[in-house]
């Protein structure tokens, strides 16, 4: 309920935003409609994100067990341990490198309606 204060217009009373007190009850009937609309939109986003995470999990889980057995079956016995070690190292260090690259990319200032790029926003 606290999140809905940001969705409601600025003329909403403090009672509608969970501020307590008896301040201004005008428009109380309309606030219920706005709350249910905001909650409905929020539920749709949660459903979309949950579905995306479910699909991501279903797609990424088989890589470890199937990848190990595939390497073990089709790589030469001398190279299989090296390939399995590389696979485990990439699965451990890959996300860490991804976070580091993401932090570097977030330092680049981008303004959609301006041309050129820089590392700091204009004053």
N, C-alpha and C positions, 0 to 999 in steps of 0.2 A: 504494500500500500504506500510505502514511503516513496517508491520510484514513480508513482503516478503523479506526484506533485510537479515533476518536470514535464509531464505530458499535458496536464491541465493548463488552460490559459492563465495569464498573470492575474486576472480579476477573480480567480477562484478564491473562495473564503478559506480561512485557516482551518475550519472544521473539515472541509473537503480534503485538505492536504494532510490530515492527521495531526494538525497543530493543537488540537483540543480547544478548550475555550468556547465561548458562545459567539464568536465573531461571525457576523453576516451569513445568514442562511439562505440568501437569495440564489435562485438557480439550482437548488438542491436536487430537483427531479432530473434536470439535464445532466448533472454530474454523474449520476448512475449510468447513463448511457455512454458517456465518455469513458468512464472507468471500464465498463464491460467491453467497449471497443478497443481500448488500450490493452486490456488483458487478453482479448481474442488475438490481437496482433502479436502480443508477446508469446502466446501459446503456439502460434504458427511458426515463429522464429525458432522456438525451442524444439518443435517437431522437426523442422528442417535441419537444424544442427544435430539433433539426435540421429536422424536418418543418415546424414553425411558421415557421422562418426561410426555408425554401424557398418556402412558400406566400406569405409576405410579399414576398419578392423577385419572384416571378412576378406578383403583383398590383400591385406598385408600380413596376416598371421601365417599363411602357408609358406611364406618365403623361407623361414628358418628350417622347419622340418623337411620340406620338399627340396630345398636348396642343398642341404647337407647330404641327403640321400642321392640327389642327382650328381653332386660332385663326387661322392663316394663311388657311384656306379660307373661314371664315364671318364673320370680323370685317372691318370696313371697312378699306381700305388705310391710312387715316390713323390708325386706332386700334390696328392689329395690333402695331406695335412696342411700344406702351405695355403692352398686355396680356401680351406675351411677356416684357417686362422685369419686370412684376409677378409673373409665374409663376416666373421665375428668382430673384427676390428672396425670395419666400415659401419656395422650396425651400432657399435658403441660410440665411435668418434664422429660419425656422420651428423647426428643431430647437434652435437656440440659445435661443429664447424658451421652448420647451418645457422645456429643462433648467433655466432660471431659475425658471419657474413650479413645476417639480417641487421645487426646493430650498426655495421658499417654502412649498409644501404640506407638506413633510417637517418643517418647524419647528412645525407644529401638533400638540400632544400629544393623542393619542386613546387612551382606555382603554375597551375594549368593554363592560365590566360597570358602568361609571360613567356618570352623566349629566352634562351640562355640558361645556364645552370650555375650553381655555386654551392658552397658548403655551409654558408650561413644565410639566414633570411635577411632581406633588405631592411634598413632602419625605418 
